Every structure is written in C-alpha cells, then in structure tokens.
Amino acid sequence: MPTIINKNDIANYINFQAQPTAWHTVTQAQINKFADCTLDHQFIHVDEEKAKQTLFGSTIAHGFYRCLCYLILLKILVSLLMAFIWG
C-alpha cells in the first residue's frame, strides 16, 4: 500500500528518490481471460504453439491490455491525489 504524505510534509520530499515498484508479470491465463472479454482470440495472443513460430517466439499480450493497466494506475494515482488534497 502506498504511503500517504500529509500536504504539510510535502516540502520534506523534495529530491526524494523513490524505489521502483515490483514487476507485474502478465500470465498466459490473464491474456486468455482478456481475449475472452474483448473477443480477440487472434493466435498471437492465445495459441502458444502457433505463436512459437512467429518472430516473437511466444504469445504476446493485447495492446489494449497495456492501456487497461495504465487506467488502473491512473485510478490509484487519482485516489492518492484526492487523499493528499483532502487528507
């Protein structure tokens, strides 16, 4: 869970070096579920054997999956901003 910084303490965080967050590993199960939701069952996303024969060498996540991850991150950032402003 992120740390909420009180607006009175924000000056203490000038030049603060944040640590990177953990990686998010996208699994084939997540890709398959996303394909089900979007009805996009192109082989490059869901057929592991056929996808091995491509330049990628494996399946790849949908481009829109990445956008969805950005939207989730945006929701978290907005929540933190709201807490900062009204906290």
Backbone torsions as a table, in degrees:
resi	resn	phi	psi	omega
1	MET	NA	136.2	-179.8
2	PRO	-67.4	154.2	175.6
3	THR	-85.9	129.3	176.8
4	ILE	-89.1	125.3	-179.5
5	ILE	-98.2	127.3	176.3
6	ASN	-66.2	138.8	-176.9
7	LYS	-60.7	-24.2	177.6
8	ASN	-72.7	-19.0	-178.3
9	ASP	-100.7	1.7	-172.9
10	ILE	-60.4	-33.5	-179.9
11	ALA	-62.3	-26.7	178.5
12	ASN	-69.3	-12.1	-176.0
13	TYR	-104.6	10.0	174.3
14	ILE	-64.6	131.2	-176.9
15	ASN	67.8	16.2	177.1
16	PHE	-67.0	132.8	178.1
17	GLN	-99.8	104.4	179.7
18	ALA	-75.9	148.9	177.2
19	GLN	-84.4	146.1	178.0
20	PRO	-65.3	151.0	178.1
21	THR	-84.1	170.5	-179.9
22	ALA	-69.3	151.8	175.5
23	TRP	-67.2	150.7	172.5
24	HIS	-109.2	112.8	179.1
25	THR	-86.9	124.4	177.3
26	VAL	-87.8	123.3	-178.3
27	THR	-95.2	162.1	176.5
28	GLN	-63.1	-34.3	177.7
29	ALA	-61.5	-40.8	177.9
30	GLN	-65.7	-41.7	178.4
31	ILE	-62.2	-43.3	179.9
32	ASN	-63.3	-42.4	178.4
33	LYS	-64.8	-39.5	177.7
34	PHE	-64.3	-39.2	176.8
35	ALA	-61.3	-39.4	177.8
36	ASP	-63.6	-41.3	-178.3
37	CYS	-68.4	-36.8	-174.4
38	THR	-98.7	-3.8	-177.0
39	LEU	60.3	26.7	179.2
40	ASP	-106.7	89.8	-177.4
41	HIS	-105.7	37.2	176.1
42	GLN	-58.4	142.4	-174.6
43	PHE	-56.1	-33.5	-176.6
44	ILE	-62.8	-19.6	178.5
45	HIS	-95.7	-37.7	-167.4
46	VAL	-119.6	-16.6	-178.0
47	ASP	-101.9	96.3	-173.9
48	GLU	-61.9	-39.3	-178.5
49	GLU	-68.2	-47.1	180.0
50	LYS	-67.4	-37.0	-179.5
51	ALA	-67.4	-26.0	177.3
52	LYS	-61.4	-24.5	-177.0
53	GLN	-85.1	-2.1	-179.6
54	THR	-91.4	175.6	176.8
55	LEU	-62.7	-26.4	-179.4
56	PHE	-74.1	-30.5	178.5
57	GLY	81.7	-1.8	178.5
58	SER	-167.0	179.0	176.3
59	THR	-69.5	159.7	177.0
60	ILE	-129.0	150.9	178.3
61	ALA	-71.8	153.5	176.6
62	HIS	-64.3	145.1	176.5
63	GLY	-60.8	-37.0	-178.9
64	PHE	-70.8	-23.7	175.8
65	TYR	-59.2	-40.7	178.8
66	ARG	-62.9	-43.8	177.9
67	CYS	-60.6	-40.1	178.6
68	LEU	-61.7	-40.8	177.7
69	CYS	-62.0	-38.3	177.1
70	TYR	-64.4	-38.6	178.4
71	LEU	-64.7	-38.6	177.6
72	ILE	-64.5	-43.2	177.5
73	LEU	-62.4	-41.7	178.4
74	LEU	-61.0	-41.2	178.5
75	LYS	-60.6	-41.9	178.8
76	ILE	-64.5	-44.7	-179.0
77	LEU	-64.2	-39.8	178.0
78	VAL	-64.5	-41.0	177.9
79	SER	-60.9	-42.2	178.7
80	LEU	-66.0	-40.7	178.6
81	LEU	-63.6	-42.5	178.0
82	MET	-61.9	-41.9	178.7
83	ALA	-64.5	-37.4	179.6
84	PHE	-67.4	-45.0	-177.6
85	ILE	-68.0	-46.0	-175.4
86	TRP	-102.7	-0.3	-177.0
87	GLY	-81.3	NA	NA
